[in-house]
Amino acid sequence: MLHRNADGAPCALVSNIQRYTIHDGPGVRTELFFTGCTLRCLWCSNPETLRPEVQLGAYPDKCLSLEKCGRCLKVCPEKGAPLQFGDGGIIKAVRENDTCRTCLRCAGECPSRAIRQWGEWMTVDEMLKAVEQDRSFYRRTGGGVTLSGGEVLLQWEAAALLLEACKKAGIHTCVETALNVPTAHMEAVYAFTDLVITDIKHMDTQKHREFTGAGNERILENIRRAVELGKKLVIRTPVVPGYNGDEENIRAIGAFIRDALKGKIVQYQLLPYRRLGLEKYDALGIPYPMGDYQPPERGEWEREITRLVQMLSTEYGIPAAAGSGGKLQL
């Protein structure tokens, strides 16, 4: 349901705005990360986007200490009860309660950002203003705006309004989505979307459920529908050795793209797994789902991904690429 602020303006809950990104669509882009997600991928690097709500994260390395600062404690309406401190009066964690989610004063008062607010309700006009700040970069590089997450299509009504406004302003639009959403929501957003980026994490639905918390049936059907609608589509697989990086799975994805989609995609990208987002997991007090898992040495997985890309290109005849930094032929 579309959220509106007190003035009736349509809003979306956005966890972050990243400028000058070059990996999620053509050219230099401004990327908005919407909160809430329908999946729980073991290797997720954006844990702050999983829950559809504002959250507080604690970063001890940035804390000035209670003795030198203490401003967070002074403004807390619950006498600091949610704030937990360790040795030397350094912030250790924020155990949020209902009051925290409507207060957030500690994050606003912290001069060193040792307490950070993840998530902000922004109106469509505010988001558009943020996007338009980088228009000169879009013109020079063929860039634009990318809406990501989390799962941006959980807030599909606000996303559609923003994308429509961007299209009217002559800004290239891209949506990065897992597509584990109702088809009607997807199609409403597609009306204003120039490029779609999505994942196929595993072709075996049981393994997909094991690694992400949901089967892949709806995702694959929505990918088929995107191709039927003639949308420009980039498909990615985050290649995690021991989980989905085996040749059998990559071949199955290649066959799906060749046969079910008739090869009608812009590019199929194999992305190497990296242990990203660990600091955010710690800040939010969430255990990292991959635990102590360590990927192979970089040289080893680079060679393997290169081999798989060559196999996909020669045997399946699909436009495959290693990584997300290559130029897209739109």
Backbone bond lengths (Angstrom), bond angles and torsions (degrees), N, CA, C in turn:
res aa  C-N    CA-C-N  psi(-1)  N-CA   C-N-CA  omega(-1)  CA-C   N-CA-C  phi
1 M - - - 1.462 - - 1.519 109.44 -
2 L 1.316 116.54 137.57 1.452 121.53 -178.06 1.525 110.75 -66.04
3 H 1.333 116.18 125.65 1.463 121.76 178.20 1.528 109.02 -86.70
4 R 1.316 115.65 139.34 1.463 121.20 176.43 1.522 109.44 -127.24
5 N 1.321 116.08 147.63 1.461 119.40 177.87 1.528 110.25 -82.19
6 A 1.318 116.32 -174.55 1.467 120.55 -175.77 1.524 112.70 -62.07
7 D 1.334 117.03 -23.75 1.464 120.95 179.04 1.518 112.48 -90.96
8 G 1.337 116.44 1.69 1.453 120.17 179.36 1.514 114.75 86.86
9 A 1.343 117.53 5.45 1.461 120.35 -178.94 1.531 110.17 -79.64
10 P 1.335 118.97 135.66 1.465 121.28 178.59 1.518 111.29 -65.57
11 C 1.347 115.58 139.76 1.465 121.72 -174.19 1.526 110.91 -133.23
12 A 1.319 114.31 164.16 1.462 122.06 170.27 1.524 108.23 -137.71
13 L 1.326 115.80 151.03 1.464 121.11 176.88 1.519 108.16 -91.69
14 V 1.320 115.69 113.47 1.467 123.01 -173.80 1.524 108.62 -114.92
15 S 1.328 116.28 130.04 1.464 119.36 -178.10 1.522 112.46 -87.89
16 N 1.334 117.12 -27.55 1.455 119.14 -175.49 1.520 109.57 -165.10
17 I 1.330 116.23 150.46 1.464 122.27 170.21 1.519 106.89 -121.16
18 Q 1.316 115.50 119.36 1.469 121.01 -177.55 1.521 108.95 -110.04
19 R 1.302 116.34 122.83 1.461 121.10 -177.93 1.529 111.34 -99.12
20 Y 1.300 115.95 157.64 1.462 124.17 173.33 1.534 112.73 61.56
21 T 1.322 117.43 32.43 1.459 119.56 177.16 1.527 109.33 -83.61
22 I 1.335 116.99 148.57 1.468 121.29 -176.55 1.525 111.73 -127.21
23 H 1.333 117.81 10.74 1.463 120.01 -173.51 1.525 114.19 -108.67
24 D 1.314 118.94 -13.15 1.462 120.78 -175.42 1.516 110.85 -119.77
25 G 1.335 114.37 64.79 1.450 121.23 -178.60 1.514 110.80 122.28
26 P 1.342 117.44 170.55 1.463 120.30 -177.12 1.523 112.81 -72.70
27 G 1.337 115.74 150.95 1.450 121.41 175.06 1.515 114.24 66.37
28 V 1.323 115.14 -168.08 1.460 122.05 176.30 1.524 108.11 -82.70
29 R 1.341 116.18 133.26 1.460 119.28 -171.46 1.527 111.33 -132.57
30 T 1.316 114.70 157.39 1.458 122.20 168.95 1.524 106.29 -105.93
31 E 1.328 116.40 125.43 1.464 120.64 -173.65 1.522 110.24 -115.77
32 L 1.316 115.67 126.78 1.459 122.37 177.43 1.520 108.62 -105.82
33 F 1.333 116.49 128.53 1.455 121.98 -179.39 1.532 109.04 -103.60
34 F 1.313 116.21 112.21 1.454 122.46 179.44 1.527 109.58 -86.49
35 T 1.323 117.66 150.25 1.458 121.33 -176.59 1.529 111.74 -91.99
36 G 1.323 114.60 160.22 1.453 122.18 -178.62 1.509 110.53 93.12
37 C 1.336 116.92 138.04 1.460 120.31 179.99 1.526 109.56 -149.90
38 T 1.328 116.17 146.30 1.461 121.50 179.04 1.525 112.04 -91.43
39 L 1.335 117.19 -6.35 1.464 121.64 -179.92 1.525 109.78 -117.21
40 R 1.320 114.74 163.92 1.461 121.88 173.89 1.530 107.73 -134.66
41 C 1.321 115.25 68.69 1.464 120.90 -177.54 1.524 110.17 -64.94
42 L 1.315 116.36 135.91 1.459 120.23 -177.20 1.520 111.70 -60.50
43 W 1.311 117.66 -31.56 1.460 122.55 -174.84 1.527 113.12 -99.15
44 C 1.316 118.33 14.12 1.468 121.61 -177.45 1.530 110.94 -55.54
45 S 1.330 116.39 133.85 1.468 120.78 179.84 1.521 112.51 -105.06
46 N 1.351 116.90 4.35 1.469 120.69 -179.91 1.529 110.78 -126.24
47 P 1.326 118.47 64.41 1.471 119.78 -177.03 1.513 113.68 -63.15
48 E 1.322 117.78 -21.85 1.467 121.17 179.80 1.521 112.05 -69.57
49 T 1.349 117.26 -12.79 1.457 120.28 -179.27 1.527 113.29 -98.94
50 L 1.322 118.43 -1.72 1.460 120.12 -172.67 1.521 112.64 -71.81
51 R 1.332 117.34 -44.80 1.462 120.79 -177.77 1.521 110.07 -90.58
52 P 1.339 118.54 136.94 1.464 121.10 -178.68 1.519 112.35 -81.61
53 E 1.326 116.08 59.06 1.465 120.79 -178.20 1.512 109.96 -158.98
54 V 1.321 115.51 162.81 1.457 121.23 175.77 1.529 109.10 -70.92
55 Q 1.336 116.43 139.13 1.458 121.07 -179.75 1.528 110.05 -132.08
56 L 1.326 114.79 159.16 1.453 121.66 176.80 1.527 109.25 -116.60
57 G 1.323 115.61 131.52 1.457 121.16 177.77 1.512 111.00 -116.37
58 A 1.333 117.23 145.70 1.468 122.13 -179.50 1.523 110.04 -110.94
59 Y 1.333 116.10 132.13 1.465 122.71 -178.86 1.530 108.70 -122.93
60 P 1.333 117.21 90.01 1.468 121.28 -174.84 1.524 113.86 -56.02
61 D 1.339 117.94 -35.57 1.462 120.74 -177.06 1.529 112.55 -63.05
62 K 1.329 116.89 -18.43 1.458 120.47 -178.37 1.528 113.04 -99.47
63 C 1.324 116.95 -8.60 1.460 121.01 -173.75 1.528 112.09 -71.77
64 L 1.334 116.28 136.47 1.468 121.93 178.67 1.524 112.25 -85.06
65 S 1.316 118.17 -11.05 1.474 126.66 179.75 1.526 110.67 92.54
66 L 1.334 114.78 156.54 1.459 120.87 178.21 1.521 111.19 -63.81
67 E 1.302 116.55 -36.66 1.459 120.18 -177.30 1.530 111.24 -65.92
68 K 1.344 117.02 -41.77 1.459 120.12 -176.61 1.533 112.89 -87.48
69 C 1.320 115.93 -18.12 1.472 118.03 -175.48 1.530 110.24 -137.32
70 G 1.313 116.83 -87.92 1.461 121.20 178.18 1.511 115.65 74.25
71 R 1.329 117.77 12.42 1.460 120.05 -176.77 1.529 111.98 -65.22
72 C 1.337 117.07 -32.49 1.462 120.14 179.24 1.525 111.19 -61.88
73 L 1.321 115.88 -41.08 1.454 121.06 -179.14 1.526 111.23 -68.00
74 K 1.312 116.41 -37.04 1.460 120.91 -176.99 1.520 112.62 -67.73
75 V 1.329 117.14 -32.76 1.465 119.01 -175.91 1.527 112.84 -94.40
76 C 1.321 117.94 -6.29 1.460 120.44 -177.23 1.523 110.68 -70.49
77 P 1.336 119.28 121.07 1.465 121.54 -178.08 1.527 112.92 -70.70
78 E 1.325 117.23 -12.35 1.457 120.92 179.51 1.524 111.25 -107.26
79 K 1.339 114.69 29.02 1.467 122.65 176.48 1.521 112.04 55.19
80 G 1.327 115.77 34.45 1.457 120.64 174.73 1.506 115.51 79.65
81 A 1.333 118.57 7.18 1.466 120.61 -176.25 1.526 113.49 -56.30
82 P 1.340 119.69 -40.87 1.470 118.24 -179.99 1.530 113.94 -73.03
83 L 1.336 116.46 -16.73 1.459 120.78 -176.20 1.524 110.16 -88.52
84 Q 1.296 116.47 128.77 1.464 121.58 -179.98 1.523 109.05 -116.56
85 F 1.349 114.55 129.40 1.462 120.79 -176.56 1.513 110.35 -116.40
86 G 1.338 115.33 148.54 1.448 121.34 177.57 1.509 111.22 -107.06
87 D 1.318 116.07 -154.26 1.461 122.02 -179.13 1.522 110.95 -57.63
88 G 1.320 115.23 137.84 1.455 121.10 177.26 1.508 113.76 73.19
89 G 1.348 117.11 14.63 1.452 119.80 179.61 1.516 113.78 70.08
90 I 1.329 115.87 29.43 1.463 121.20 178.89 1.528 109.11 -91.19
91 I 1.336 116.47 134.21 1.464 120.31 179.62 1.524 109.71 -58.38
92 K 1.316 116.02 135.34 1.459 121.27 -178.48 1.521 111.56 -114.19
93 A 1.311 117.20 -38.35 1.464 120.97 -178.29 1.518 109.33 -165.07
94 V 1.330 114.77 160.72 1.461 122.03 171.48 1.518 107.07 -121.65
95 R 1.328 115.81 113.09 1.467 120.62 178.59 1.529 108.01 -93.56
96 E 1.315 115.40 91.51 1.460 120.96 -171.74 1.527 112.48 -63.56
97 N 1.322 114.59 146.71 1.461 121.17 169.61 1.526 107.74 -129.86
98 D 1.300 117.76 -173.67 1.464 120.82 -176.74 1.526 112.22 -61.53
99 T 1.322 116.72 -35.65 1.465 120.16 179.21 1.523 110.87 -64.16
100 C 1.344 116.17 -40.14 1.463 120.89 -177.93 1.526 111.56 -56.88
101 R 1.317 117.03 -41.16 1.460 120.63 -172.53 1.522 113.20 -70.40
102 T 1.321 116.95 -15.69 1.461 120.10 175.87 1.524 112.30 -111.17
103 C 1.323 116.65 -1.41 1.465 121.29 -177.42 1.530 110.83 -103.43
104 L 1.331 116.08 -74.84 1.462 123.31 175.52 1.532 113.44 64.76
105 R 1.345 116.54 16.69 1.467 119.12 -177.82 1.525 111.98 -64.72
106 C 1.311 117.24 -34.59 1.463 119.79 -177.20 1.525 110.87 -59.95
107 A 1.344 116.55 -42.17 1.465 119.92 178.77 1.523 110.53 -67.20
108 G 1.313 116.51 -38.83 1.457 119.91 -179.78 1.514 113.65 -68.23
109 E 1.332 116.87 -28.28 1.464 121.43 -177.68 1.522 113.29 -90.52
110 C 1.328 117.56 -18.60 1.470 119.81 -173.89 1.528 110.54 -70.86
111 P 1.339 118.62 115.03 1.467 120.54 -175.46 1.520 113.53 -73.50
112 S 1.327 117.85 -21.01 1.467 120.85 -176.65 1.525 112.90 -106.19
113 R 1.332 116.49 3.84 1.469 122.76 -178.27 1.528 111.85 59.52
114 A 1.325 115.97 34.41 1.463 120.00 172.77 1.520 110.40 -71.67
115 I 1.324 116.62 -23.02 1.458 122.42 169.36 1.521 106.44 -115.57
116 R 1.311 115.53 121.69 1.465 119.97 -175.30 1.518 110.78 -120.12
117 Q 1.307 114.88 137.11 1.459 121.23 174.08 1.519 108.71 -88.33
118 W 1.335 115.56 121.95 1.457 120.87 173.68 1.525 107.94 -103.44
119 G 1.305 116.82 115.97 1.453 121.74 179.08 1.514 112.04 108.88
120 E 1.328 115.67 129.00 1.460 121.65 178.42 1.523 108.51 -146.58
121 W 1.325 115.94 133.27 1.451 119.84 175.55 1.526 108.44 -75.65
122 M 1.327 116.00 121.63 1.460 121.67 -179.31 1.526 108.98 -124.25
123 T 1.311 116.48 138.35 1.451 119.80 175.24 1.527 109.24 -73.72
124 V 1.313 115.48 162.35 1.463 119.92 177.18 1.524 109.92 -60.12
125 D 1.304 117.83 -39.78 1.466 121.04 178.66 1.525 111.43 -63.54
126 E 1.339 117.44 -39.79 1.466 120.57 178.50 1.527 111.07 -65.81
127 M 1.320 116.02 -41.09 1.467 118.96 178.38 1.523 110.71 -65.22
128 L 1.327 116.80 -43.35 1.465 120.25 179.37 1.530 110.76 -61.59
129 K 1.312 116.93 -41.02 1.468 120.37 178.14 1.526 111.01 -60.50
130 A 1.338 116.51 -41.08 1.464 120.32 178.63 1.524 110.81 -64.27
131 V 1.306 116.94 -39.42 1.463 121.33 -179.88 1.527 110.73 -68.20
132 E 1.312 117.06 -41.79 1.464 120.72 -175.02 1.526 112.94 -69.21
133 Q 1.322 118.03 -15.78 1.464 120.46 178.54 1.527 112.12 -61.38
134 D 1.338 116.70 -24.43 1.466 120.57 -174.64 1.526 112.58 -107.27
135 R 1.323 117.60 21.39 1.467 120.67 -176.68 1.525 112.68 -57.15
136 S 1.323 117.41 -35.99 1.470 119.34 -177.82 1.523 111.15 -63.45
137 F 1.342 116.80 -34.14 1.461 119.88 177.83 1.530 110.75 -71.18
138 Y 1.333 116.84 -36.46 1.460 119.77 178.48 1.526 110.39 -63.29
139 R 1.317 116.07 -43.52 1.470 119.90 -177.79 1.525 111.18 -63.25
140 R 1.331 116.75 -40.88 1.461 119.91 -175.70 1.519 113.13 -76.00
141 T 1.351 117.03 -27.06 1.465 119.52 -171.61 1.524 114.61 -117.63
142 G 1.327 117.07 -3.73 1.460 119.13 -175.31 1.516 112.59 75.39
143 G 1.330 116.19 25.42 1.462 121.51 -177.35 1.515 112.53 -87.94
144 G 1.331 114.94 -159.45 1.454 120.23 -178.52 1.506 111.44 169.75
145 V 1.325 115.64 -149.06 1.460 121.28 -177.85 1.524 109.58 -109.38
146 T 1.330 116.01 142.48 1.463 122.74 173.30 1.518 108.40 -124.88
147 L 1.332 116.55 128.38 1.459 122.16 175.50 1.522 107.65 -101.59
148 S 1.325 116.14 125.22 1.459 121.35 -174.96 1.521 108.96 -136.27
149 G 1.335 116.86 -159.95 1.453 120.54 -178.98 1.511 111.28 -170.55
150 G 1.351 116.46 -147.68 1.437 129.19 13.32 1.522 112.72 49.25
151 E 1.309 113.61 -157.68 1.461 121.69 177.39 1.517 108.69 -123.47
152 V 1.328 114.98 102.17 1.456 120.64 -176.20 1.527 111.81 -60.49
153 L 1.333 117.91 -29.88 1.462 119.72 -175.46 1.525 113.16 -77.79
154 L 1.329 118.16 -0.54 1.467 119.80 167.17 1.520 110.52 -71.85
155 Q 1.322 116.15 -23.70 1.464 121.71 175.73 1.540 108.23 -114.72
156 W 1.308 114.77 50.15 1.462 121.83 -169.60 1.517 113.49 -63.64
157 E 1.327 118.31 -33.48 1.471 119.46 -177.79 1.529 111.17 -67.16
158 A 1.331 116.52 -46.08 1.462 119.80 177.90 1.524 110.30 -66.88
159 A 1.353 116.67 -38.83 1.458 120.24 178.27 1.519 111.28 -60.88
160 A 1.338 116.67 -42.69 1.458 120.05 179.61 1.529 111.44 -63.63
161 L 1.328 116.71 -40.64 1.467 119.93 178.96 1.533 110.87 -63.87
162 L 1.324 116.83 -42.11 1.459 120.33 179.46 1.527 111.03 -66.06
163 L 1.328 116.38 -45.62 1.463 119.74 -179.46 1.523 111.33 -63.48
164 E 1.330 116.82 -39.22 1.467 119.92 177.38 1.527 110.41 -61.36
165 A 1.326 116.37 -42.28 1.466 120.20 178.88 1.530 110.87 -64.88
166 C 1.314 116.99 -38.58 1.466 121.05 178.68 1.527 110.45 -65.43
167 K 1.326 116.55 -42.30 1.461 119.75 178.72 1.528 110.72 -61.91
168 K 1.316 116.83 -42.05 1.464 120.44 178.41 1.523 111.29 -63.12
169 A 1.346 115.52 -29.37 1.465 120.51 179.54 1.527 112.12 -87.01
170 G 1.332 117.11 2.82 1.469 120.80 177.90 1.515 114.14 76.62
171 I 1.334 117.52 27.14 1.466 122.42 -178.61 1.524 109.78 -103.22
172 H 1.325 116.91 129.35 1.466 122.09 177.75 1.524 109.48 -62.67
173 T 1.347 116.56 136.95 1.459 121.05 -174.94 1.519 111.62 -119.54
174 C 1.319 115.23 142.12 1.461 122.58 178.64 1.523 108.42 -140.50
175 V 1.328 115.98 141.41 1.462 122.04 175.57 1.517 108.47 -121.34
176 E 1.334 116.37 125.92 1.468 121.90 174.43 1.528 107.35 -104.77
177 T 1.325 117.09 114.65 1.459 122.05 -171.22 1.517 110.87 -142.79
178 A 1.335 116.30 148.62 1.466 120.92 175.03 1.523 111.14 -80.27
179 L 1.337 118.05 -14.26 1.469 125.01 177.73 1.525 113.83 64.85
180 N 1.322 117.59 18.09 1.467 120.23 173.25 1.531 108.48 -90.14
181 V 1.337 113.90 61.49 1.464 122.16 -173.34 1.532 108.51 -142.76
182 P 1.343 117.58 164.31 1.462 119.60 175.39 1.529 111.80 -58.54
183 T 1.318 116.69 138.18 1.460 121.47 -177.89 1.523 111.70 -58.82
184 A 1.319 117.99 -36.74 1.467 120.97 -179.39 1.523 111.82 -61.81
185 H 1.316 117.62 -37.56 1.467 120.72 177.94 1.523 109.80 -66.27
186 M 1.320 115.51 -42.84 1.459 121.14 178.90 1.525 110.60 -59.42
187 E 1.314 116.74 -47.30 1.454 120.32 -175.66 1.529 111.70 -67.78
188 A 1.318 117.88 -33.79 1.465 120.51 177.90 1.522 111.28 -63.25
189 V 1.309 116.85 -37.99 1.462 121.43 179.15 1.525 110.91 -76.92
190 Y 1.333 117.04 -35.80 1.463 120.89 -179.31 1.530 112.68 -59.35
191 A 1.326 116.91 -26.64 1.458 119.58 -179.00 1.523 112.26 -56.76
192 F 1.345 116.76 -23.59 1.466 120.89 -177.17 1.533 111.34 -122.59
193 T 1.345 117.23 22.57 1.459 121.54 -174.45 1.521 110.68 -115.84
194 D 1.329 116.39 125.18 1.465 120.85 178.60 1.523 112.42 -82.81
195 L 1.327 117.63 -33.41 1.458 121.77 -176.27 1.517 109.55 -142.12
196 V 1.327 116.27 139.57 1.461 122.41 177.16 1.526 108.58 -117.24
197 I 1.323 116.60 133.40 1.461 122.75 173.44 1.521 107.97 -117.02
198 T 1.321 116.91 128.31 1.462 120.28 179.05 1.524 110.17 -144.28
199 D 1.328 116.51 171.95 1.459 122.70 -178.55 1.517 111.35 -114.39
200 I 1.321 115.66 148.32 1.462 121.82 157.06 1.526 104.98 -118.40
201 K 1.309 115.84 105.35 1.460 119.62 -173.65 1.530 112.31 -84.73
202 H 1.342 115.86 -32.10 1.469 120.00 176.46 1.520 108.35 -161.64
203 M 1.348 116.79 141.86 1.454 120.72 178.77 1.523 112.15 -84.74
204 D 1.312 117.93 -19.41 1.465 121.87 175.83 1.531 107.60 -84.75
205 T 1.339 116.68 114.71 1.468 119.02 -172.99 1.523 112.72 -64.94
206 Q 1.331 118.58 -31.09 1.457 120.16 178.56 1.525 111.13 -69.00
207 K 1.318 116.43 -42.10 1.465 118.91 176.98 1.531 110.00 -68.53
208 H 1.328 116.05 -36.03 1.468 119.59 176.59 1.528 109.69 -59.69
209 R 1.326 116.32 -43.39 1.465 120.46 178.35 1.529 111.13 -64.14
210 E 1.320 116.23 -40.31 1.464 120.78 -179.27 1.530 111.07 -63.49
211 F 1.325 116.83 -38.75 1.461 120.82 -174.44 1.529 113.56 -90.34
212 T 1.350 117.76 -20.21 1.467 120.09 -173.69 1.518 114.18 -127.52
213 G 1.343 117.72 -11.54 1.450 120.77 -178.54 1.511 114.88 89.47
214 A 1.330 117.99 0.75 1.473 121.20 179.77 1.520 109.31 -150.63
215 G 1.326 116.10 152.17 1.453 120.61 174.88 1.522 111.20 -71.49
216 N 1.335 116.02 175.90 1.461 119.52 -175.44 1.524 114.22 -106.70
217 E 1.352 118.17 2.26 1.457 120.31 -173.08 1.532 112.56 -59.08
218 R 1.315 117.06 -50.04 1.465 119.73 -178.38 1.524 110.80 -66.07
219 I 1.318 117.10 -36.96 1.464 121.00 179.13 1.520 110.48 -60.77
220 L 1.331 116.74 -49.86 1.468 120.23 -178.39 1.526 111.49 -64.26
221 E 1.330 116.96 -38.61 1.457 119.80 178.52 1.530 110.97 -65.70
222 N 1.320 117.34 -38.85 1.468 120.26 178.14 1.526 111.48 -68.96
223 I 1.326 116.86 -32.64 1.470 119.59 175.06 1.528 109.83 -65.29
224 R 1.333 116.94 -44.13 1.469 120.17 176.52 1.532 110.66 -58.30
225 R 1.324 115.72 -42.81 1.457 120.09 -179.00 1.528 111.07 -65.21
226 A 1.317 117.82 -38.23 1.463 121.07 177.91 1.524 110.53 -59.66
227 V 1.323 116.29 -41.60 1.465 120.32 178.83 1.524 110.36 -67.98
228 E 1.333 117.26 -40.23 1.470 120.62 177.29 1.528 111.39 -59.06
229 L 1.329 116.04 -35.57 1.458 121.01 -179.52 1.528 112.58 -79.73
230 G 1.334 116.07 -3.66 1.448 120.22 178.66 1.513 114.62 76.64
231 K 1.337 117.30 21.43 1.466 120.02 179.85 1.526 110.69 -74.33
232 K 1.308 115.84 142.04 1.466 120.51 172.35 1.518 107.62 -72.03
233 L 1.336 115.83 126.42 1.460 120.50 -166.91 1.519 111.24 -132.58
234 V 1.329 115.50 129.00 1.465 122.48 169.96 1.526 107.49 -109.40
235 I 1.331 116.15 127.53 1.462 121.31 177.41 1.521 108.67 -109.38
236 R 1.313 115.73 138.13 1.461 121.63 -179.58 1.522 110.54 -125.77
237 T 1.323 114.75 153.18 1.458 121.42 166.83 1.519 108.26 -130.03
238 P 1.341 118.13 116.58 1.466 119.16 171.00 1.529 107.85 -72.64
239 V 1.315 116.72 108.67 1.465 121.92 -171.31 1.531 109.47 -82.80
240 V 1.330 116.24 110.96 1.461 122.28 -178.14 1.529 107.98 -116.76
241 P 1.329 117.91 102.66 1.468 120.23 -179.07 1.524 111.26 -55.01
242 G 1.327 115.38 134.72 1.455 120.67 -178.38 1.515 113.29 90.58
243 Y 1.325 117.20 -10.86 1.456 122.20 179.76 1.533 110.79 -118.95
244 N 1.330 116.05 -62.53 1.466 119.00 -178.56 1.516 113.06 -136.66
245 G 1.333 117.49 10.29 1.456 121.15 -174.96 1.513 114.86 -89.57
246 D 1.338 117.43 7.54 1.461 119.58 -179.34 1.525 110.50 -74.58
247 E 1.318 115.98 153.02 1.462 120.79 -176.97 1.526 112.08 -61.92
248 E 1.333 117.72 -33.97 1.463 120.68 -179.47 1.530 111.03 -59.47
249 N 1.322 116.73 -44.80 1.467 120.07 179.97 1.520 111.32 -67.83
250 I 1.334 117.38 -43.37 1.462 120.56 -179.20 1.525 110.18 -64.03
251 R 1.326 117.04 -38.67 1.464 120.06 176.54 1.532 111.08 -64.70
252 A 1.331 116.56 -39.26 1.462 119.86 179.56 1.528 110.80 -63.77
253 I 1.320 116.60 -39.45 1.470 119.98 176.93 1.520 110.16 -66.78
254 G 1.342 116.30 -42.73 1.455 120.04 177.78 1.520 112.12 -58.95
255 A 1.340 116.43 -41.19 1.462 120.70 179.19 1.525 111.08 -66.32
256 F 1.318 117.41 -38.66 1.472 121.48 177.63 1.525 110.53 -62.09
257 I 1.323 116.84 -44.55 1.464 120.77 -179.90 1.530 110.23 -65.25
258 R 1.315 116.21 -42.44 1.472 119.84 -178.86 1.526 112.06 -69.49
259 D 1.330 116.68 -44.94 1.465 119.95 -170.51 1.529 112.90 -92.56
260 A 1.342 117.51 -53.67 1.463 120.20 -176.83 1.525 111.91 -73.47
261 L 1.347 116.39 -34.11 1.464 120.15 -177.80 1.525 112.61 -102.01
262 K 1.329 116.83 -1.61 1.470 122.16 -179.19 1.530 112.07 56.83
263 G 1.344 115.20 27.71 1.460 119.73 178.50 1.514 114.26 68.46
264 K 1.329 117.64 13.18 1.463 120.94 -174.12 1.525 112.17 -85.22
265 I 1.310 115.38 63.55 1.463 121.09 176.40 1.523 108.62 -130.06
266 V 1.318 115.63 161.24 1.458 120.34 176.36 1.518 110.16 -74.01
267 Q 1.341 115.80 -44.34 1.465 119.52 -177.10 1.524 109.71 -166.94
268 Y 1.337 115.27 148.59 1.465 121.76 170.56 1.520 107.46 -112.49
269 Q 1.320 116.33 116.55 1.459 121.88 -173.29 1.528 110.94 -107.92
270 L 1.323 116.05 130.19 1.459 121.97 173.39 1.525 107.52 -99.54
271 L 1.331 116.27 114.88 1.463 121.72 -175.59 1.524 110.30 -103.05
272 P 1.318 118.56 125.19 1.463 120.60 178.74 1.522 111.79 -70.67
273 Y 1.326 116.47 136.77 1.462 121.09 178.03 1.523 110.59 -65.93
274 R 1.329 115.27 137.74 1.464 121.37 172.54 1.532 108.40 -135.72
275 R 1.303 115.81 146.99 1.467 120.71 179.39 1.530 108.48 -79.76
276 L 1.333 115.36 83.51 1.461 121.03 -177.96 1.520 110.36 -108.36
277 G 1.319 115.61 155.49 1.458 121.15 174.91 1.517 115.08 82.47
278 L 1.340 118.60 8.25 1.465 120.08 -176.08 1.531 111.35 -61.64
279 E 1.332 117.00 -38.44 1.465 119.85 -179.58 1.526 110.73 -63.10
280 K 1.347 116.75 -36.74 1.464 120.19 179.89 1.526 110.96 -70.16
281 Y 1.324 117.56 -38.44 1.462 119.88 175.23 1.528 109.94 -59.15
282 D 1.330 116.78 -46.61 1.469 120.47 179.39 1.526 111.05 -61.35
283 A 1.335 116.01 -43.28 1.460 120.22 -176.85 1.523 111.64 -63.35
284 L 1.323 116.46 -33.87 1.463 120.94 -178.19 1.524 112.65 -91.50
285 G 1.333 116.65 -1.75 1.464 120.23 179.65 1.516 113.25 70.36
286 I 1.351 116.77 31.41 1.460 122.42 -178.78 1.529 108.75 -109.95
287 P 1.319 118.88 127.39 1.466 119.55 176.25 1.527 110.95 -63.93
288 Y 1.317 117.39 139.84 1.455 121.07 178.22 1.520 108.77 -70.83
289 P 1.355 118.75 120.93 1.469 120.52 -172.71 1.522 114.75 -60.81
290 M 1.341 117.32 -27.56 1.464 119.96 -178.52 1.517 112.31 -84.46
291 G 1.329 117.07 -1.19 1.452 121.07 176.82 1.512 112.38 56.36
292 D 1.331 115.90 -128.80 1.465 121.95 -178.02 1.519 112.70 -93.95
293 Y 1.341 116.86 13.52 1.464 119.95 -178.34 1.522 110.65 -55.61
294 Q 1.320 115.36 132.25 1.457 121.28 176.71 1.521 109.14 -122.64
295 P 1.328 117.48 128.27 1.466 119.87 178.50 1.523 110.80 -71.67
296 P 1.323 117.39 166.31 1.467 119.93 175.22 1.523 110.98 -60.51
297 E 1.335 115.88 167.08 1.461 119.98 176.45 1.524 110.17 -57.55
298 R 1.327 115.49 147.79 1.469 120.35 -173.95 1.528 112.28 -54.63
299 G 1.313 116.96 -45.00 1.458 119.51 -179.18 1.510 112.32 -60.24
300 E 1.320 116.52 -35.99 1.464 120.94 -179.07 1.520 111.20 -67.37
301 W 1.379 116.60 -49.53 1.465 116.85 -177.89 1.512 112.66 -73.40
302 E 1.335 118.59 -25.80 1.459 119.98 175.36 1.527 110.09 -65.00
303 R 1.333 116.69 -42.32 1.464 120.11 178.13 1.530 111.23 -64.30
304 E 1.346 116.63 -40.69 1.455 120.06 -178.29 1.529 110.86 -68.07
305 I 1.320 117.74 -42.50 1.457 119.86 178.97 1.525 110.69 -65.66
306 T 1.320 117.42 -39.61 1.462 120.70 176.28 1.524 110.64 -60.23
307 R 1.328 116.51 -41.44 1.467 120.56 178.63 1.527 110.56 -63.29
308 L 1.336 116.97 -44.57 1.460 120.62 -179.58 1.529 111.24 -64.49
309 V 1.323 117.16 -39.49 1.465 121.10 178.28 1.526 110.26 -62.08
310 Q 1.319 116.55 -43.91 1.462 120.03 178.61 1.520 111.37 -63.41
311 M 1.332 116.55 -40.50 1.455 121.11 178.19 1.527 111.13 -62.15
312 L 1.346 117.04 -44.81 1.460 121.24 179.87 1.531 111.37 -63.60
313 S 1.327 116.08 -39.80 1.460 120.23 -178.17 1.519 111.86 -69.05
314 T 1.328 117.04 -44.42 1.461 120.39 -174.41 1.525 112.75 -82.93
315 E 1.330 118.28 -41.59 1.459 120.64 -175.60 1.527 113.74 -88.16
316 Y 1.325 117.16 -29.20 1.462 120.22 -176.70 1.527 113.05 -110.48
317 G 1.324 115.62 -11.59 1.454 119.64 175.77 1.511 114.35 64.48
318 I 1.324 117.17 32.72 1.468 120.08 -179.85 1.532 109.55 -113.70
319 P 1.333 117.65 152.13 1.467 120.88 -178.49 1.528 111.60 -75.40
320 A 1.300 116.65 92.73 1.474 122.22 -176.57 1.526 109.79 -102.79
321 A 1.332 115.87 152.30 1.463 120.97 -179.21 1.527 109.62 -148.35
322 A 1.326 115.31 149.53 1.462 121.81 174.99 1.529 107.99 -91.18
323 G 1.340 116.60 117.01 1.455 120.49 180.00 1.511 112.36 84.57
324 S 1.335 115.10 -176.53 1.467 121.54 -173.92 1.523 113.15 -116.87
325 G 1.340 116.59 7.58 1.461 118.52 -173.16 1.516 115.14 -93.26
326 G 1.344 117.89 -3.09 1.456 120.21 -178.00 1.521 112.58 -75.70
327 K 1.329 115.24 160.65 1.465 120.95 -179.86 1.528 109.98 -71.95
328 L 1.318 116.35 135.48 1.459 121.51 179.41 1.522 109.97 -93.68
329 Q 1.317 115.67 134.07 1.471 121.15 178.02 1.539 108.34 -92.11
330 L 1.324 115.92 89.25 1.468 120.76 -176.33 1.524 111.91 -90.44
